[in-house]
Amino acid sequence: MLPEVEQYFRIEKLPHMWCPGCGNGIVLHSLINAISGLGLDQDKTTIVSGIGCASRAAGYLDFDTLHTTHGRALAFATGIKFSKPELNTFVLMGDGDCTAIGGNHLIHAARRNINLTALVFNNNIYGMTGGQYSPMTPNAKRATTAFYGNIDRSFDLMELAKGAGATYVARATTYHTELLTKLIMEAHKNKGFSLVEVVTACPTAYGRYNKLGKPADMLKAQKENAVNIKSLKDGIVPEGKFLIGELYRAEAPEYIDQYLQAATKLREKGGK
Ligand SMILES: Cc1ncc(C[n+]2csc(CCOP(=O)(O)OP(=O)(O)O)c2C)c(N)n1
């Protein structure tokens, strides 16, 4: 491991538990590059995660980390921001963790525009528990709980976050690692709720059931199906493709700032 990367890892926790071909390590490397690129103090940076394969990432990283309960990472992170707003807080979640059991926390974190950088590892499936479909499993794709094809429609997480009030929304893939690092850096610079979705491969619990080939084939599909928003013509996303890049940015008051202002006002009025 390169020394500039090693300083951010709990080496004693390695090797990691992810399957061969899993994209989670790639996401982690881009996150570390972003944290290092931003020059963030390791002792003032905290990583919060939920439960799932993606959420295991927090355990491997040498920061103050909080590996919480399924779907509740954003609730714990909200608590951290209330008590220590100065901490740089990154929240790592799987697509199931964030959009199914954690969906309610997601929309309210976005609505409040709380200053958090959320990273969603979208492998389109519940990886850790053996491949049940998630709200981000595409329609008609197979899962252990949708053996003849998923009849649900899947969320567009970018539109969901935007609609709920997030002020920075972006997507990359594990093929586009430089872009991913750049987007995480921009997301962190945004003072408000930022969400970066990373399309990542789960060859074991998703690729296998859907005959998507080897891990390298799944990576190649990310390269071929992703369309950078900057190269989009007429605003139309071609059938079967998806957008990557910075998809939305807005200005809105940040939640903790508002809370502190309200608390100051109350104190001035003689409240306790
Ligand atoms: C309250 C609760 N319900 C269910 C589970 C079982 N469980 C653990 S991980 C997981 C799904 C994780 O999927 P995802 O968030 O997509 O992450 P991945 O493993 O794919 O990275 C589930 C349902 C749990 N741990 N806690």
PDBQT file of the ligand as one rigid body, heavy atoms in Angstrom, charges set to zero:
ROOT
HETATM    1  C1  LIG A 301     -32.867  -3.689  11.208  1.00  0.00    +0.000 C 
HETATM    2  C2  LIG A 301     -32.133  -4.607  10.279  1.00  0.00    +0.000 A 
HETATM    3  N1  LIG A 301     -32.798  -5.181   9.274  1.00  0.00    +0.000 NA
HETATM    4  C3  LIG A 301     -32.140  -6.003   8.420  1.00  0.00    +0.000 A 
HETATM    5  C4  LIG A 301     -30.813  -6.251   8.600  1.00  0.00    +0.000 A 
HETATM    6  C5  LIG A 301     -30.122  -7.223   7.684  1.00  0.00    +0.000 C 
HETATM    7  N2  LIG A 301     -29.255  -6.558   6.717  1.00  0.00    +0.000 N 
HETATM    8  C6  LIG A 301     -27.937  -6.403   6.944  1.00  0.00    +0.000 A 
HETATM    9  S1  LIG A 301     -27.158  -5.684   5.652  1.00  0.00    +0.000 SA
HETATM   10  C7  LIG A 301     -28.602  -5.572   4.773  1.00  0.00    +0.000 A 
HETATM   11  C8  LIG A 301     -28.654  -5.032   3.370  1.00  0.00    +0.000 C 
HETATM   12  C9  LIG A 301     -27.481  -4.270   2.955  1.00  0.00    +0.000 C 
HETATM   13  O1  LIG A 301     -27.637  -3.872   1.627  1.00  0.00    +0.000 OA
HETATM   14  P1  LIG A 301     -27.033  -2.528   1.105  1.00  0.00    +0.000 P 
HETATM   15  O2  LIG A 301     -27.331  -1.419   2.014  1.00  0.00    +0.000 OA
HETATM   16  O3  LIG A 301     -27.469  -2.326  -0.296  1.00  0.00    +0.000 OA
HETATM   17  O4  LIG A 301     -25.468  -2.749   1.214  1.00  0.00    +0.000 OA
HETATM   18  P2  LIG A 301     -24.467  -3.789   0.527  1.00  0.00    +0.000 P 
HETATM   19  O5  LIG A 301     -24.349  -4.953   1.462  1.00  0.00    +0.000 OA
HETATM   20  O6  LIG A 301     -25.027  -4.162  -0.804  1.00  0.00    +0.000 OA
HETATM   21  O7  LIG A 301     -23.203  -3.007   0.411  1.00  0.00    +0.000 OA
HETATM   22  C10 LIG A 301     -29.678  -6.091   5.506  1.00  0.00    +0.000 A 
HETATM   23  C11 LIG A 301     -31.062  -6.164   4.999  1.00  0.00    +0.000 C 
HETATM   24  C12 LIG A 301     -30.146  -5.601   9.662  1.00  0.00    +0.000 A 
HETATM   25  N3  LIG A 301     -28.822  -5.770   9.866  1.00  0.00    +0.000 N 
HETATM   26  N4  LIG A 301     -30.818  -4.795  10.484  1.00  0.00    +0.000 NA
ENDROOT
TORSDOF 0
